[in-house]
Amino acid sequence: MAAPTQTIEVPSDAELMQAQADLWRHSLYYLTSMGLRCAVELGIPTTIHRLGGAASVSDLMAALSLPENKLPFFRRLMRVLVTGGVFAADGSGDAERFGLTPLSRILVDGVVADEHHSQRCFVLGPTCRHSVEAAFNLAEWFKKELASPVPSPFEDLHGARLFEESTPLLDPEMDAVVNEARAAHDNLGIGTLLRECRDLFKGVNSLTDCCGRHGETARAIVKAFPHINCTVFDLPWLVNQAPRDGVVNYVAGDAFHSNVPPAQAVMLKLVLHHLSDDDCVKILGQCRKAVPSQKEGGKVIVIDILVDPSLGPVMFEAQLMMDMLMMVNTRGRQRDENEWHHLFTKAGFSDYKIAKKIGARAVFEVFP
């Protein structure tokens, strides 16, 4: 018996042309990512900054020591990056000059400033060969029967987990880049956080930055609130790399198995989105044990991405792309408020409130 003929609704002419254009965009978005990576590898943002904040194509080609016959191709690269908001452009033809936007300013390297954390490595990390290969293998990963806890596509393909001691064995250069990318990402906006959330630290005399790595956030907190006694708690190999400047205390341990150093408040800043729900509950439970009761001022401060479509389509898309990044490279995820509520409840907390929303992130006060 012949299979029944299947039919499909045919788009109108206008819908068909729009669908084709959308298909081009979605299929070719990776070229925007690679164009951005190219700009970072060439040092275009830093070069524009060093040339006074605006430069012509000829100025850039000379400063970057690029062959003259690449000029028309360079113009095409810059046109795409200007359209994507990476750079600004003024004038046309030979008089056209390129400037920095807020996006490209955070890609400038070599600037010494308290609140400037260059995001250069954040571009290089997610677009590195190992990460792209893991994403390229996504369909095969979905089809595989994998025992729980399910490894990420990155872990399944490469046999190593990001941000752990196994990563340097895979590729030490990549490990250095992704760790610098994570540090740059986590440290961007510390000043904004401290200005917008001053009440968060009101009455707090001691704080443990759980999984605080090298202590950049803790040192910024002490600088803004000198009365707070800050302790950074993280794995020995991270704590051993931290600068001993006397500003904060360091304690080595494993948040899954060791006691978190007790304090009036414990902070988890951009930690949980790298972890599975089960691992989040374990760490949150350890943090809950380290703080006094809510009546005594005890709380856990969670700073992380809060998926929320009300922020608008651009910010929401950025959050979903970050969720895909977590899915491909880690066992973690980005969570909406219901999912955060579920984690806090399962970890034994009695209540929480959102103290502040800052861009794509939220600051939670979670009470024992």
Disulfide bonds with the S-S distance in Angstrom:
none
